[in-house]
Amino acid sequence: MRKLQMVDLKSQYDKIKETVDASIQEVLDTTTYINGPKVHEFQKNLEAYLGVKHVIPCANGTDALQIAMMGLGLQPGDEVITADFTFAATVEVIGLLQLTPVLVDVEPDTMNISIDAVKAAITSKTKAIVPVHLFGRAANMDAIMKLAKEHNLFVIEDNAQAIGANHTSEDGTKSKVGTMGHVGATSFFPSKNLGCYGDGGAIFTNDDALAHMLRGIVNHGMYERYHHDVIGVNSRLDSIQAAVLNIKLPELDAYNAARRKAASYYNNAFASNPHIIVPAFDEKGDDHVFHQYVIRITNGKRDELLTHLQAQSIPCAIYYPIPLHSQKAYADDRYREEDFPVTNQLVKEVIALPMHTELDAEQLAFITETVNQFVK
């Protein structure tokens, strides 16, 4: 059996090595390292793939979220509602801009932001909602957009984990996640479903005026060299990373299909285990692209399973061990433990198993048999 890895980037690279190397070599030959042709080519290709009018590449996914909020003109003290159960980058940028984060609970089945919790959290100071398409699954965007319209709120989609996933609306319309809100943000960190070989990110919008603002912000507030029209930052996707992404983008649907196939194997293998809750997804649909495969261990032995898997050389991880409302940086007297029953339960039960495009049947069989033998 091949060595198990949480993410097998080397095997993935080996399959596209020739084209990736040639694309990178073009950048080296032209020395157009910043805002070169490869960046503009990738921007256009990603716009076409997503069906969105504007893609603004930037340096990383955290910057993408921050720049999106800057572009919307949010002001210090404005309240921004987001999920308690997610990676800290989502709330980090809210704090950096001196906005007021409002953390709310998530749904037990999808682990995405709870619509009821969002409704309860809206006040006269609320200006935006940040749904996170967690672990690759589309959040309930119909309900979120309806709430936003009713209360005149911005919607900023955190799409760092779900690029390529679709959301099917109540009327049957399909849209790529990240393109339904006022603005979307994603990450191209190497382990993402569409990952580069360093840091990278992008912002999406169908709003022409907002896109213009965002393009200035990512480049020191400049639209013309040495003319600083808005307050900006230095956040540009470099050409070498764009060269890699250009090669990988046409493979994204196949990559996501491979992840869904592995997730289906996992789900079937764990289906009869009464102590394991598997992620729900429509195997005929495409609303979940499994950036992570996360199960819940309900017999109180999650931590023991973690230790056991590590002893068997099976990579695994806890996403996420501490709720954001319990983190020192984001603790606030406004939060009560009883407001986060689902999140507080999830952090005790969740465990992520290997998930990537190169998993084979032998590896999956070993992982699932090891888990089932221990979790009884």
C-alpha positions as CSV (number, residue, x, y, z in Angstrom):
1,M,0.0,0.0,0.0
2,R,1.2,3.5,-0.8
3,K,2.0,5.7,2.2
4,L,-1.1,7.5,3.5
5,Q,-1.1,11.2,3.5
6,M,-3.7,13.7,4.6
7,V,-3.2,15.4,1.2
8,D,-1.1,13.8,-1.5
9,L,0.1,16.8,-3.5
10,K,3.2,15.0,-4.9
11,S,1.2,12.3,-6.7
12,Q,-1.2,14.9,-8.1
13,Y,1.8,17.0,-9.4
14,D,3.4,14.0,-11.0
15,K,0.4,13.6,-13.3
16,I,0.6,17.1,-14.6
17,K,4.3,17.7,-14.1
18,E,5.2,18.3,-17.8
19,T,2.5,21.0,-18.4
20,V,3.0,22.7,-15.0
21,D,6.8,22.8,-15.5
22,A,6.3,24.3,-19.0
23,S,3.9,26.9,-17.7
24,I,6.2,28.0,-15.0
25,Q,9.1,28.1,-17.4
26,E,7.2,30.6,-19.5
27,V,7.1,32.9,-16.6
28,L,10.8,32.5,-15.9
29,D,11.6,33.1,-19.6
30,T,9.6,36.3,-19.7
31,T,10.4,37.5,-16.2
32,T,6.9,38.9,-15.8
33,Y,6.6,37.8,-12.2
34,I,3.9,40.3,-11.0
35,N,0.6,41.0,-12.9
36,G,2.0,39.2,-15.9
37,P,0.1,37.5,-18.8
38,K,-0.4,34.3,-16.8
39,V,-2.3,36.2,-14.1
40,H,-4.7,37.9,-16.6
41,E,-5.1,34.5,-18.4
42,F,-6.1,32.8,-15.2
43,Q,-8.4,35.6,-14.2
44,K,-10.3,35.2,-17.5
45,N,-10.3,31.4,-17.3
46,L,-11.7,31.5,-13.7
47,E,-14.4,34.0,-14.7
48,A,-15.6,31.7,-17.4
49,Y,-15.5,28.6,-15.2
50,L,-17.5,30.3,-12.4
51,G,-19.8,32.2,-14.6
52,V,-19.0,35.4,-12.8
53,K,-18.3,38.8,-14.4
54,H,-15.3,39.7,-12.3
55,V,-12.4,37.8,-10.7
56,I,-9.8,39.8,-8.9
57,P,-6.8,37.7,-8.0
58,C,-4.9,38.5,-4.8
59,A,-2.1,37.2,-2.6
60,N,-4.1,34.7,-0.3
61,G,-7.5,33.8,0.9
62,T,-7.3,35.8,4.1
63,D,-6.5,39.0,2.1
64,A,-9.4,38.1,-0.2
65,L,-11.9,38.3,2.7
66,Q,-10.3,41.5,4.1
67,I,-10.3,43.2,0.7
68,A,-13.9,42.2,0.0
69,M,-15.0,43.9,3.3
70,M,-12.9,46.9,2.5
71,G,-14.5,47.2,-0.9
72,L,-18.0,47.2,0.6
73,G,-17.1,50.2,2.7
74,L,-17.8,48.6,6.1
75,Q,-17.0,51.0,8.9
76,P,-15.6,50.4,12.5
77,G,-18.4,49.2,14.7
78,D,-20.5,47.7,12.0
79,E,-21.6,44.2,12.9
80,V,-20.7,41.2,10.7
81,I,-22.4,37.9,11.4
82,T,-20.5,34.7,10.7
83,A,-20.2,31.1,11.9
84,D,-18.6,30.1,15.2
85,F,-17.4,26.8,13.8
86,T,-14.8,27.6,11.2
87,F,-11.2,28.6,10.7
88,A,-10.1,31.8,12.4
89,A,-9.3,33.7,9.2
90,T,-13.0,34.4,8.7
91,V,-13.4,36.4,12.0
92,E,-9.8,37.6,12.0
93,V,-10.3,40.0,9.2
94,I,-13.4,41.4,10.8
95,G,-11.4,42.3,13.8
96,L,-8.5,43.7,11.8
97,L,-10.9,46.2,10.2
98,Q,-12.3,47.1,13.6
99,L,-15.7,45.7,12.7
100,T,-17.7,43.9,15.3
101,P,-17.8,40.1,14.8
102,V,-21.0,38.4,15.7
103,L,-20.5,34.6,16.0
104,V,-23.5,32.3,15.7
105,D,-24.1,28.6,15.9
106,V,-24.2,26.1,13.0
107,E,-26.5,23.4,11.7
108,P,-25.8,19.9,13.0
109,D,-26.2,18.1,9.7
110,T,-24.3,20.5,7.3
111,M,-22.1,22.2,9.9
112,N,-22.8,25.4,8.0
113,I,-24.1,28.6,9.5
114,S,-27.6,28.3,11.1
115,I,-30.2,30.4,9.4
116,D,-32.2,30.6,12.6
117,A,-29.2,31.8,14.5
118,V,-28.5,34.4,11.9
119,K,-32.1,35.7,12.2
120,A,-31.8,36.0,15.9
121,A,-28.5,37.9,15.7
122,I,-29.5,40.7,13.3
123,T,-29.6,44.1,14.9
124,S,-29.8,47.7,13.7
125,K,-25.9,47.6,13.6
126,T,-25.7,44.5,11.4
127,K,-24.2,45.3,8.0
128,A,-23.1,41.9,6.6
129,I,-23.4,38.1,6.8
130,V,-20.4,35.9,6.0
131,P,-21.5,32.3,5.3
132,V,-18.7,29.8,5.1
133,H,-19.1,26.9,2.7
134,L,-17.5,24.6,5.3
135,F,-15.5,21.6,4.3
136,G,-16.6,22.0,0.7
137,R,-20.4,22.0,1.2
138,A,-22.6,24.8,-0.1
139,A,-24.4,26.8,2.6
140,N,-28.1,27.5,2.4
141,M,-27.7,30.5,0.1
142,D,-31.4,30.9,-0.8
143,A,-32.2,31.5,2.8
144,I,-29.2,33.7,3.4
145,M,-29.8,35.9,0.4
146,K,-33.5,36.3,1.3
147,L,-32.5,37.4,4.8
148,A,-30.0,39.8,3.4
149,K,-32.5,41.4,1.1
150,E,-35.1,41.8,3.9
151,H,-32.6,43.6,6.1
152,N,-30.5,45.3,3.4
153,L,-27.3,43.5,4.3
154,F,-24.2,42.5,2.3
155,V,-23.4,38.9,1.8
156,I,-19.7,37.9,1.7
157,E,-19.2,34.3,0.8
158,D,-16.2,32.6,2.3
159,N,-15.5,30.1,-0.4
160,A,-12.0,29.1,0.7
161,Q,-12.9,25.4,1.0
162,A,-15.6,24.9,-1.7
163,I,-14.4,26.1,-5.1
164,G,-16.2,24.2,-7.8
165,A,-19.2,23.3,-5.7
166,N,-22.6,24.2,-7.0
167,H,-25.6,25.5,-5.1
168,T,-29.0,24.5,-6.5
169,S,-31.7,27.1,-5.7
170,E,-35.3,26.4,-5.0
171,D,-36.2,27.1,-8.6
172,G,-33.6,24.6,-9.8
173,T,-31.1,27.1,-10.9
174,K,-27.5,26.1,-10.3
175,S,-24.7,28.6,-9.4
176,K,-21.1,28.1,-8.4
177,V,-20.6,28.9,-4.7
178,G,-18.9,32.2,-4.2
179,T,-20.9,33.9,-7.0
180,M,-24.3,34.4,-5.3
181,G,-23.5,36.9,-2.7
182,H,-22.5,40.5,-3.2
183,V,-18.9,39.3,-3.2
184,G,-17.1,36.0,-2.7
185,A,-13.5,35.1,-1.5
186,T,-11.4,32.0,-2.0
187,S,-8.0,30.6,-1.2
188,F,-5.6,28.8,-3.4
189,F,-3.5,27.4,-0.5
190,P,-1.7,24.2,-1.8
191,S,-4.1,21.8,0.0
192,K,-7.3,23.4,-1.4
193,N,-9.3,21.7,-4.1
194,L,-7.8,24.2,-6.5
195,G,-4.4,24.9,-5.0
196,C,-1.3,26.6,-6.2
197,Y,2.3,25.9,-5.0
198,G,2.5,28.8,-2.5
199,D,-0.1,31.3,-1.4
200,G,-2.8,32.7,-3.6
201,G,-6.4,33.9,-3.5
202,A,-9.2,35.6,-5.4
203,I,-12.3,37.7,-5.0
204,F,-15.5,37.3,-7.1
205,T,-18.3,39.7,-7.9
206,N,-20.9,40.5,-10.5
207,D,-21.0,44.2,-9.4
208,D,-19.0,46.4,-11.8
209,A,-18.5,49.3,-9.4
210,L,-17.4,46.9,-6.6
211,A,-15.0,45.1,-8.9
212,H,-13.4,48.4,-9.9
213,M,-12.9,49.3,-6.2
214,L,-11.4,45.9,-5.4
215,R,-8.9,46.1,-8.3
216,G,-7.6,49.4,-6.8
217,I,-7.4,48.1,-3.3
218,V,-5.3,45.0,-4.1
219,N,-2.7,47.2,-5.8
220,H,-2.0,50.0,-3.2
221,G,-5.1,51.9,-4.2
222,M,-3.7,52.5,-7.7
223,Y,-5.5,52.4,-11.1
224,E,-2.8,54.5,-12.7
225,R,0.9,54.2,-11.5
226,Y,1.6,56.5,-8.6
227,H,-2.0,57.8,-8.5
228,H,-3.5,56.5,-5.2
229,D,-7.2,56.9,-5.5
230,V,-8.3,54.7,-2.6
231,I,-6.6,53.2,0.5
232,G,-5.2,49.9,-0.6
233,V,-3.0,47.0,0.3
234,N,-0.2,45.1,-1.5
235,S,-2.0,41.8,-2.4
236,R,-1.3,40.4,-5.8
237,L,-1.3,36.9,-7.1
238,D,2.2,36.3,-8.5
239,S,2.6,35.0,-12.1
240,I,4.2,31.6,-11.1
241,Q,1.2,30.7,-9.0
242,A,-1.1,31.8,-11.8
243,A,0.8,29.6,-14.1
244,V,0.2,26.6,-11.9
245,L,-3.5,27.4,-11.4
246,N,-4.0,27.8,-15.2
247,I,-2.9,24.1,-15.6
248,K,-5.0,22.9,-12.6
249,L,-8.2,24.7,-13.3
250,P,-9.3,22.5,-16.2
251,E,-8.7,19.5,-13.8
252,L,-10.9,20.9,-11.0
253,D,-14.1,19.1,-11.9
254,A,-12.2,15.8,-12.1
255,Y,-10.5,16.5,-8.8
256,N,-13.8,17.2,-7.1
257,A,-15.3,14.1,-8.6
258,A,-12.5,12.0,-7.2
259,R,-13.0,13.5,-3.8
260,R,-16.8,12.8,-4.0
261,K,-16.0,9.2,-5.0
262,A,-13.7,8.8,-2.0
263,A,-16.4,10.3,0.3
264,S,-19.0,7.9,-1.1
265,Y,-16.7,5.0,-0.2
266,Y,-16.2,6.3,3.3
267,N,-19.9,6.9,3.8
268,N,-20.8,3.4,2.6
269,A,-18.1,1.8,4.8
270,F,-19.4,3.6,7.9
271,A,-23.1,3.4,7.2
272,S,-23.8,0.6,9.7
273,N,-21.6,1.9,12.5
274,P,-24.0,3.4,15.1
275,H,-21.3,5.6,16.6
276,I,-20.3,7.4,13.5
277,I,-22.2,10.2,11.8
278,V,-21.1,10.7,8.2
279,P,-21.4,13.9,6.2
280,A,-24.7,14.0,4.3
281,F,-24.5,14.7,0.6
282,D,-26.5,14.0,-2.6
283,E,-24.3,11.6,-4.5
284,K,-26.1,12.6,-7.8
285,G,-25.6,16.3,-7.1
286,D,-22.5,18.5,-6.7
287,D,-23.2,20.7,-3.7
288,H,-20.3,19.2,-1.7
289,V,-16.7,18.9,-3.0
290,F,-15.1,17.6,0.2
291,H,-12.2,19.8,0.9
292,Q,-12.2,17.8,4.1
293,Y,-14.0,14.5,4.9
294,V,-15.2,15.0,8.5
295,I,-17.1,12.4,10.5
296,R,-18.5,12.6,14.1
297,I,-17.7,10.1,16.7
298,T,-20.6,9.9,19.1
299,N,-19.5,7.4,21.8
300,G,-17.1,9.8,23.5
301,K,-13.9,8.2,22.1
302,R,-12.9,10.7,19.4
303,D,-9.6,11.6,21.1
304,E,-8.8,7.9,21.6
305,L,-9.5,7.3,17.9
306,L,-7.2,10.1,17.0
307,T,-4.4,8.5,19.0
308,H,-5.1,5.1,17.5
309,L,-5.1,6.3,13.9
310,Q,-1.9,8.1,14.4
311,A,-0.3,4.9,15.9
312,Q,-1.5,3.1,12.7
313,S,0.2,5.8,10.5
314,I,-3.2,7.1,9.3
315,P,-3.1,10.9,9.1
316,C,-6.1,12.6,10.7
317,A,-6.9,16.0,12.2
318,I,-9.5,17.8,14.3
319,Y,-11.2,20.6,12.4
320,Y,-11.8,22.5,14.7
321,P,-10.9,21.8,18.3
322,I,-11.8,25.1,19.9
323,P,-14.9,27.3,19.0
324,L,-14.1,30.8,17.9
325,H,-16.1,32.2,20.8
326,S,-13.8,30.4,23.2
327,Q,-10.6,31.7,21.6
328,K,-8.7,34.3,23.6
329,A,-8.6,36.7,20.7
330,Y,-12.3,36.6,20.1
331,A,-13.8,36.0,23.5
332,D,-16.6,38.5,24.3
333,D,-19.0,38.9,27.2
334,R,-21.9,39.0,24.6
335,Y,-21.5,35.2,24.1
336,R,-23.2,32.6,26.2
337,E,-22.4,28.9,26.0
338,E,-26.1,28.1,25.6
339,D,-26.0,30.0,22.3
340,F,-23.7,27.5,20.7
341,P,-25.0,24.0,21.5
342,V,-24.2,22.5,18.1
343,T,-20.7,24.0,17.9
344,N,-19.8,22.9,21.4
345,Q,-20.9,19.4,20.6
346,L,-19.0,19.3,17.2
347,V,-15.7,20.2,18.7
348,K,-15.9,17.1,20.9
349,E,-16.9,14.7,18.1
350,V,-15.4,15.8,14.7
351,I,-12.4,14.1,13.1
352,A,-11.1,14.5,9.6
353,L,-9.8,11.5,7.6
354,P,-7.4,11.6,4.6
355,M,-9.1,13.3,1.6
356,H,-7.5,14.1,-1.7
357,T,-7.6,13.2,-5.4
358,E,-5.2,10.3,-5.2
359,L,-6.8,8.0,-2.7
360,D,-7.1,4.5,-3.9
361,A,-9.3,1.5,-2.9
362,E,-6.6,-0.2,-0.9
363,Q,-5.9,2.9,1.1
364,L,-9.6,3.6,1.7
365,A,-10.2,0.0,2.8
366,F,-7.4,0.1,5.3
367,I,-8.6,3.5,6.7
368,T,-12.2,2.5,7.1
369,E,-11.5,-1.0,8.5
370,T,-9.2,0.5,11.1
371,V,-11.8,3.1,12.1
372,N,-14.6,0.5,12.3
373,Q,-12.6,-2.0,14.3
374,F,-11.9,0.7,16.9
375,V,-15.2,2.5,17.0
376,K,-17.6,-0.1,18.4
